[in-house]
Amino acid sequence: MESASSVFRLIIDPPRPAALNMAIDEILMDAQKTPAALPSLRFYSWSSPAYSLGYFQDVREVAARRRAAGKNIPVVRRITGGGMVLHGKDLTFSLTLKSTAPFLPREVKGSYLRINEALRSGLAELLPEIDYASCKDVPSGRADGERVCFEAPSCYDLLLGRKKVVGSSQRRKDGAVLHQASLFFDLDRETMIDRISRGFEKQWGIFFREIPLSDEELLRAEQRAEERYASPEWAYQPLTV
C-alpha cells in the first residue's frame, strides 16, 4: 500500500519554450511551501534550442559562444546555479520537494549523489558502463560564472567513459528544493523516462502518480515566464531572488 509520504507526482510535459519551462519549475518549487503538496518529478524538453545560464553566471561567456556559432540562440537564466547548457537535444527533468523530506541529505553534494544513484540504477541495465565522476578528479577553482556545464564534470556527475552525460544544478529556498538536470543519452525519450522513474522508485522506495499540470498552474507559469524569464533584464543582468 502507498503511504502519503512515499507518493511523488509525475509530470510528463510536452516540449515548451525556454522561459515557460523555467517558470513551471519555479512554481512547482513554490508549491512545496504548501503542506499538502506532493513532491514532483517533471520530465520536459524544449520547443526550440536555447541556452540556460546558471543563476550566478556571467552572460559574456554565452554571448561569445553565440557569436562563434553564428546563431542567435535564445538565452534564459535559471534560478539554480551551475554552468551554461545548450538545450534542444536533451531530456530535462526537475525534482521539487521539501527540504525536510527524508529522501535527500541536507548537504548539497550528498544530495547530488543520492539523485544520481537513482538515475544510475534506472539506466544501468541499458548502459552498464555508466559511472560517477570521482570528486578527486574534478577541477577546482572554476567559478560558476566561467563554467560550461558539459565541458567538465562535477562531483558525482554521471559519465559514459570519460564523457559527462548528466548535468545538474540546485536551488534551496524557503524550505523547498529544486533540482534541475539535463540528460544527453542516445536513448529515446520514453525509454529514459520509464527507466529513470523506476530507478527513483527502487532507490527511494517511492511510488509515482501521474498528475499533469493544471490549467491554473500553467496560467501562473505563463505569468511568471512573462514577468521574469522572458525578460532581457533577468537573462542578462545579475539579480537576486
N, C-alpha and C positions, 0 to 999 in steps of 0.2 A: 504493500500500500504506500502511496506517495504521502509524505508528510509535507506540511506547508513550507517548512524550512528547506526542503530539498527540491522544490519546483522552481524551474527557471523558465522565463518567457523566451521563446524562439521567434525571431523575426527574419524572414527571408524576403528581402526587398528587391524590387526591380532596379535597373540602372537609373541613377538620378544625377542631376547637376552637382558639381562640387560643393557649392555653397549650401545647398539643401542637405547633402549628406552630412556635412559638419554640424548643421543646425539640428538635425534629427538626433545625432549622438549627444549633443548638449542637452536637449530637452529630456532625453532618456536618463541622463545623469541627474538632471534637476528633479526628476520624478522620484529618485531614491530618497529624497527628503521626506516623502510620504511613507508612514509606517507600513501601509498595506502593499506598497509597490513591490512587484516581483523583480528579482534580478533578471537581467536580459542579456541575451546573446543575439546580436544583429549581424547578418551577413548582407553585404551590398557590393555593388560595382558602380562604375562611373559612366554617365551617358556620353561623355567626351573626355579626351585626355586633359589632365590638369596636374599642376604641381601643388602639393601641400607642403607648407612650411611648418616647422616646429614653432611653438609659441614664442620662444626667445630668439628665433633665427634672424640673421641679417639678410634683408632682401637683396643685397648686392650680389650674393652668391647665385641666387636663382636668376637674377637679371642677366648676369654674364653667360649663364648656360642657355638661356633663351636666345640670346643674340648669336651664340655659337651654333645653335641648332637651326637658326633661321626660321623659327616658328614662333608665332605669338600665342603660346600655350597659356591658358588662364592660370592664375595663382590664387590659392586660398590658404588662409592661416588657420592652423588647428589651435585648440586650447590646450592640447597636450604638448609635451616637449619633443625632444629628439630632432632628427635631421630631415632634410628635404626628400620627398618621394615623388617620382613621376608615376601617376596613376593612369590606368586605362586598360592595361593587360593583366592587372592583378585582381584577386579576390580580396576584399577588405572585410574585416569584422570589428565590431565594437562589443566590449563587455562592460556592463554597468551593474554595480552592486553597492551595497552599503559598506563603509569602511570597517564596520564591526562584524561583518559576515565572517563565518569561520573558514571560508574557502581560501582566503588569501592571507599570507603573513602581512604584518604591518610594515615590515621593511620592504622597500620597493624592489630591490634586486631579488629578494626571495620570492616576491610575487610574480616577477617575470619568469622565474624558473618554474613556479607552480603552474602557470598558464601554459608555458611551452612544454611541460611534461604532458599535459592533456593533448596538445597538438601532436607531439611525437607519438604518443600512444595510439591516437587515431590513424595516423598516417604510416606507421611503421610497417604494416603488412604490405602496403604498396611500395613503400620507399624504405627498405630495411637499412639503407646506408645513412639515413638521416641521423644527425647527431648535434650536440650542443657545442657552441663556441666556448673554449676554455677562457676563464677570466684572466688567467696569467698571460694569455696571448693577445689580449685586447690592447690596442694602442692607448696610451694615456696622454693627457694634456690637450685633447681636442675639445674645444667648446662646442656646445650645440649649434651656435651660430655659424660654425665653419663646417658643419657636417652634411654630407650627402648620405642618407640613411643606408643605402645598399652598397656603398663603396668599402665599408669596413664593418666588421661585426662588433657588437657589444656583448657583455657577459650574458651567457645562456641563450644567445640568438641561435636559431636553427640553421644548420648548414647541410648542403649536399656536396660532399667532397670539401672543397675549400670555398664554395660559393654560398653566400648568405641568401637564404630564400624566404625568410620571415623577418620583417622589421616592425618594431613595436614602440609605442610611446604611451605615456600615462599621465593622468591628472587626478589629484586628490583634493577635494574641496567640500567644505560644509558637510562632512560625514559621508561623502559619496566618492566612488572611484569610477573613473572612465579609463579603460584600456583600449587603445586602437592598434590594429595590426594589419599589415598588408602581406599577402602571400603570393609568391611567384613560383608556381609549380606547373609542370607540363601535365596537368590533370584537368578533366572537365569540372565545371563549377558544381554540378550536382553531386559528383563523387566526393569532392573536397568537403562540401557542406555536410554530407552524410557521415563521412569518416571523422571529421573534426567534432561533430556533435556527439558521436559515440565515444570519442576519446574523453570529452568532458564528463559524460555520464559515468564512464568507467573509473576515471581517476578521482572524481569529486563525489561520486555517489549521489548524483542528482538525476532529475528527470526533466525533459523539456515538454512544454506545452506551446504549440504554435499559435501565436496571437498576433495577427497583423497590426500594423499601425492604424489607429482610428482616424476618422476624419478630423476630430478635434486636435489630435496630436500633429497631424500633417499641417493643419492650419497654423498652429503655434510655431511649427518648424519653418513654414514658409515666411511667417512674420519675422522670426529670428534670422533667417537667411538674408532677408532684405535689409534688416536693420544693421546686421553685423557682418556676416560672412561674404556678402556680395559687395561690401563697401571697400573702396580702394584705401581709405584711411585705416581700416582694420588690417588689410593684407600687407600694406607697405610701410606701416609705422609701428614701432614697439608700443604696445598698450598694456594696461593691466585690467584684469577682470575682477 
